[in-house]
C-alpha cells in the first residue's frame, strides 16, 4: 500500500515525539483518533515504523566518550560468530557492514578513554578473526536524529508505489 501525505505527516510528528497520543496526532493532521491509530498500525505492519523507544543521553549515564571503531576481519573469520560476539557488548550501539579497507564500523559509547581502551584491548581484539581496529573519537555531535520520512529528504518513494 502506498504512503500518502498524511502518513508522511504522522511519521514526522512521531519522529519528533514518539509519545504523542493518537488524539493529539489526529488533531494535528485533521483525522479522527481511530483513523490515525489504523494508519500507525498499518505503518507498523509494513515495517516502516519499527517501534517506539526512549532516547537515552549517554553522557547523563556516565558514558562520556563516543567513538567509531572500524574493524578488519581475517578472510577466514566467521562473520556470524563475530556478529554474535559484538552483539553481547552493550557499549556497541551500532554495527555497519561497510565497503573500503575495513569490514565493519561500530559506534560505541563508553566511560572515557579508559573504557575505550578496555573495550578495544580486552573485548574487540579478543574476538577470533579481528586482525585490526581503527578508532575515531567523536569530539561533539552537533546533529543526531532518526531517519526522516521521504518528503523531508527529497527522496523518492519508490518502495511503496
N, C-alpha and C positions, 0 to 999 in steps of 0.2 A: 504494500500500500504506500502511496506517495506521501511525502511530508508536505504539508501546506503551510502558509504563512502563520496560522495560529499555532501550529505545532512548534514552529521555529521560535515564536514569541514565548511560548510556555517553556521551551528548553532554555532560552536566555534568562528568563526570570528564575528558574530553578537552579541554573548555574550560579547565579548571584546569591540566592537564598534557598538552599535545599529544604529548609524547614517551612517554607511558605505553605499555608493551608490551601486546599482546593478552593475554598470560599474566596480567599484573597487572590489566588490566581484567576478565578472566574471573573472577579471584579476588574482585574487589570486587563484581561483580554476580551471582555464582553460576552462571556458564555455563562452557562449555569455551572454550579459546582459538580453535579453528576457528569456533565459533558466533559469538563476538564479532567475529572477522575478517569473517565473512559479513555481520553486521549493519553494521559500519563501511563495508564496500564498498557495501552497499545504500544507506546514507545518503549516501555519496559519489555513487553513481549517480543518486540522486534530487536531487542538488544541494543537499542540506541541509548536509552537510559539504563546504565548498568547497576544502579543502586544509589543509595544516599549514605553519606558518612560525614563525620566531623573532621574538619581540617585542624590538625593539632599544630601548635607552634613548637618546632624542635628546640629552639633556644630557651623557651619557657620551661622545657622539660630537662634542661641541662645539656642538651645536645647542641653545643655552640659552634661546631665546625661541620660544614657541608663540603663534600668533595666528590669529584668524579674520578673513578678508577677504571682505566682501560686494562683489560685482561687479555693476554695472549695464551692460547692453549696449544699444547703439542698436537701434532697431527694424529697421534694415537689416543688422545684423550677421549673419554666418554662424555659426550655433551650432556646426556641425561643425568649422569652421576654428578657432573659439575653443577648443573641447574638444581639438582636435589640438595647438594651441599650448600649452595649460596641461599637457597630458599629457607634454610634453617638459621640464617644470620639476620637478626632483627635490625641491624644497623643499615642493611641494604633496603632502600625504599623503591628503587627502580633497577631493572636489568634490561639492557637492549642488546640484541644481536646486531652487529654493525659491519659495514664494509671498511676496508682500509687495512692498515698493518695489524691492528688488534682484532680480536674476535667479539668481545663483549664490552659494554660500557655500563658501569654501575654508578648509581647515585647513592651516596651514603650520608647519614647523619651520625656524628659521633661526639663524645665529650672531649673535645680538644685534640691537640696533636698527639698526646699520649694514647688516646682512644683510637686515633687513626693508625698509629704505629702498631698497636696491638691487633687491630683488625687485619692489617696487611700482613704483618710478620707471623702472627700466631694462627690466623684463620685462613686468609686467602692463599698464602703461599704454601700452606699445608694441604691444600686440596690437590689430589692427584691430577696431573696434566697441566697445571698452571705453571707456565715457564717464565712469564714476565708480567709485571704490572707497571703502569704509568699513571701517576696521580696528579690531578689538578685541583688545587684548593680554591674554593669559592670565597671571594672577598666580601661580596654583597650580592643580594638578589633584588634588583630594582623592579623586576616583573616576574610574577609567578601566578599562574591561573590554570584552570582546566580548559579543555578544548572548547572553542567557540562554535556555535551552530554555523552551518554553511553560509547563511545570509550575512553573517558578520565578517566572514573571512574572504568573501568573494568567490569561494569555491563552488563548483557546480554540484548539483545534487544527483549525479548520475546513478548512484547506488539505489535510489528509491523511485526512479521514474518508471 
